[in-house]
Amino acid sequence: MQYGIIPVLFILLAGSSILSIIPNSYGQEDMQLPAWIKKVAGWWGNDEISEREFLAGIEWLINNNIILLQHVPCSMTDSSTSGSVPDWVKNNAKWWAEDLIEETDFINGIEYLIKKQVVGIDNSKILGEVSLADVTFSDFWTVDKNYLAFVQSSFFEIYGIHGNCIIENGTASWQSLVLGLHPDKGAMYNEVSVWDDDYKTAVVYPMFTAFAYADQGFYAYYGGQCDSCTTTKFLQPSPIYTSSGVGHQALTLLGYYSLTDVEIDKDPAILNQFDKVIMLHNEYVTRTMFDAITSHPNVIYLYPNALYAEIEVDYMDETITLIRGHNYPEHEIENGFDWEFDNTHPYEYDNNCSNMEFYKIENGWMTTCYPENVFLQNSELLFGLLKTIKDL
């Protein structure tokens, strides 16, 4: 029998409530597909419907949130099929319909079709893939025209902006993430927040470092793309900084007062107002800022590689200039301040933080890993990290 695309979808939906068949979990291990999808897989496996009809049906199911898959690429713009289906995927569909393989094997085939862009998907309606370990999916999500709420961890809700993706090693992942608090988790947040702290602790947002990493910034110079990029524009336009941006969001959501390194450079005495100062990935700083931070008695250097390179700022010309450090102006110069407590090596490149520790230095505490991913994890490690930050 040959079914057209619309009749196939009618058959798929006949006698079923859409709300009743949406899975309760986004992890494929827990997914229970409705029985009628199995019938259609069998029709395709037995050549009773065409490949095009099968793919159109799967696209419709995904785009209407009936099949919810965990591992979907960050951005898909092609809404039509752009490749062919390998034989093993069709065989999986036939074997699943005949109860010869598990449902998860069929789902693996569908995920393959999505990742290879054989199945077209509407990325404003479906979940996206986060290329981070230990992120789990819950049964809550929503969509509006700008933001896609695609994951809710055990601690923070995490949002991605539709289409805001980067490609690394051939894999699409979200370029920037937005955190949110869950209204039912107030008791958990109260244990690690400083909402009643009267702003005794400040977290320092790394504006200087953001501009160092921006287009035509210092890294264009390091890469040999621009000989003059040891001086780069500052303040216009403001970049979206992602390297420790998630940590900054998490801490400010929990009540920590936010300063920028610009404010400290202009008025270093501002730090006297705070009992504790939290540094993020503040890699590029002025001499004024370096002196102010290292003179404060209680600093948490939450990210390795802080206070690494010296810069100067011209607020009239709106530029920053690399002065010393990061193998400049001589290759053998690493820390531009010759700072004895620099902990860039070996800790900067450990972003798993499976053995994260705080250790004491002269004016505070340092960490043994780069904790950005910890703020996105569903683990006790995040809660322990936030509790430690609060108590130090």
Number of C-alpha atoms within 10 A of each C-alpha: 6 12 14 13 17 12 12 18 19 11 16 19 15 10 9 12 9 12 9 10 15 18 20 14 18 22 16 18 10 11 18 15 18 18 11 15 19 20 18 24 25 22 20 22 24 15 14 14 20 17 15 16 20 20 21 19 20 22 23 18 18 20 19 15 18 18 24 22 23 20 19 21 24 26 21 20 12 14 14 14 19 13 11 13 19 11 10 10 19 20 18 24 30 24 19 22 24 14 11 11 14 12 20 16 16 22 21 16 19 23 19 18 21 21 18 16 20 21 28 24 26 17 20 20 18 24 28 27 20 23 15 12 12 14 19 18 18 16 12 13 16 13 15 10 9 11 15 23 24 25 26 23 19 19 21 21 19 20 22 25 19 21 19 14 17 15 12 9 6 7 13 21 22 21 17 17 17 17 20 15 16 14 7 8 12 11 9 11 19 12 13 20 21 20 15 9 11 11 16 14 22 23 23 22 25 25 24 22 22 23 25 25 16 19 13 18 24 25 16 19 15 15 9 9 12 14 12 12 21 21 20 21 21 23 14 9 9 12 14 13 18 14 17 21 19 21 24 23 18 20 21 16 18 17 18 25 21 18 18 15 23 19 16 20 19 12 13 17 11 13 19 12 12 15 14 21 26 25 24 25 27 26 23 30 29 24 18 16 21 21 14 18 20 15 13 16 13 20 24 22 23 26 25 27 23 25 29 25 27 23 22 18 20 11 12 6 10 12 16 26 20 24 17 21 22 21 14 18 14 10 9 10 15 19 24 22 19 14 13 7 12 16 21 20 12 11 17 18 15 16 15 16 18 11 9 17 13 18 11 10 13 11 15 19 18 22 20 23 25 23 26 22 18 24 23 28 20 19 16 11 16 18 19 12 18 18 14 13 17 15 7 12
